Amino acid sequence: MINAIIIAIGIVLIFWAANWFYKYIVTRRLRSIGGEINADEFEENMRKAQIIDLRETNDFDGGHILGARSMPLTQFKDRMTGLRKDLPVYLYDTTGAMSIRAAQMLKKAGFQHVYWLKKGYADWSGKTKKNKY
C-alpha cells in the first residue's frame, strides 16, 4: 500500500516537473518576440497595440477588456491574417495558457512584438466592456 502511494506521488511530481519545464522552454523561446506581461504593463501600453481576446465568443460577450477584438483560438489561424505586423499584438485568454499557443503561431507568421497577459482575463482588474445581449 505504501509503495503504491509513493509511486503515485512520484508520478504526480514527474508530471508537474515535465509540465513546468515545457512551459519554461516555450516561454523562454517566445521572449525573443515579446513575452508575458503583468496587468499593469498590459494596461499601460494597450492603446498602442492590437488587443486580441482568444476566448470563445460567448465568454467575450460576457465581458472583455475595453478595445479588444474577439478571435477565438479555434479560429485564430484563419483570422490572424487581418492583424498588422507593424503594431504590437497583445493577447489574452481566461488563464494565459492559450495565449502562448497563439503567440507561437504569430511568431511563425513573422510577427516581432507579441505579448500576452500574465494569468489572463481571470486576473484583470482594468476597464472592461460587456455586450448588452
N, C-alpha and C positions, 0 to 999 in steps of 0.2 A: 504494500500500500504506500509506504513512504517512498519507495523507488518511483512509483507512478507519479506522485506529486512532484518529486524532484525533476523528473523528465518533463512533465507539463510546464513547470516553471522555466526550465531550460529552453523549451520550445518557444514560450512566450518571449523570453529575453532575446533569443536569436531573431525572432520575427521583428521585435521592436528595434534591435540594433540594425538589422538589414534595412528596415523602413527609414530609420534616421539617416543611415549612410546614403541611401538612394536620394533622399530629399536634399541632403547636404551637397552631393555631387551635382545634381541638377541645378540647384540654386546657385552654386558657385560658378557653374558654366554660364548661367544666364546673367550673371553680374556684368559681363562684358557688354551687354546691351542695355542695362538699366538695373533692375532688381527690385527686391521687396522694400517698400517704404511704409512708414507708420502713418497713421491717420492725419497727424499734423502736417507732415510733408506733403501728403496727398492733397489735402485741402488748400495748402499754401500755393501750390503750383498748378492746380487743376484747371484754372482759367486759360492756361496756355496750351492745354492738351486735349486730345480726343479721349473722352471718358467712355469706357465700354463696360456694360453690365452683362456678365456671362450667364446669369441665372435664367431660368425658363421665364417665358412671358408672363405667366400668372404671378410669379414672385416679383417681377419687375413692376407689374401693375399694382401690386400691393404696397409698393414703396420702393423708391430708388434714390440714389444720390442725384441732387439737382444738376441738370445738364448732361446726364448720362444717356447713352443710346443703348437700346436693347439689342444684343447679339448673342442669343443663347449658344452655348458651346456646341450643341448639336448642329447648329447651322453656321458656326463661326468660319470654318474653312471656306465655304462658298461666299460668305458676306464680307470677309476681311479685305477683299479687293477694293471695297469702297473706302478704305482708310488711306489717309495721306501719309507717305513715308517721311515727309519733311517736318511733321509735327510729332511730338511725343505721344505715346499711347499709354493711357492709364487704365488698367484692368482691375475688375473686382468681381467676386462671386460671393457665395454665402460665407465660406470659411477661408478661402485663399488657395485651396488645392487646385481648382480648375484653372485658375489664372496662370499657373506655371505651365500647364499644357498649352494654353493659348499663346503664351509668351514664346514657347518653343516654335510654334507654327509661324509666328511673326518673325522670329529670328531667321528661320529657313527662307522666308519670303523677302528678306533683305532689310527689315526694319532695324534701326540703330538705337532708338530710345524707347524702351518698353519698361514700364514699371507696374507693379501690382500691389494692392492694398494688403498689408500685413493683417492677418486674422479676418479679412474680408468684411462684408457688409454687417455681419453679426456684431462687430466691434465698432461700427461707425456711429459717431455722435454729432456729425455735422449736419448741414442742411439737406433735407430730403423732400421729395415730392411724391404724392400719391395720386394715382388716376382716380377719377370720380365714378368709375363704373362700379 
